[in-house]
């Protein structure tokens, strides 16, 4: 199984994610976003932050997925 190196490392050590782990993380963030939006409102700062975090993970997944497929 292919792995992804997470580009945002806090201490120069890369964290390894598999494609499945990233997909699971994105799914969890989607669920969290829905719950936050229901609780605090669609335009709340908490909802916006959760949405941005989800967007970052989706973009990371898409970029890394594209790069791996280009190498094949």
PyMOL commands that set and color helices and strands:
alter all, ss='L'
color gray80, all
select helices_A, chain A and resi 19-40+45-71
alter helices_A, ss='H'
color red, helices_A
select strands_A, chain A and resi 3-5+16-18
alter strands_A, ss='S'
color yellow, strands_A
deselect
rebuild
show_as cartoon
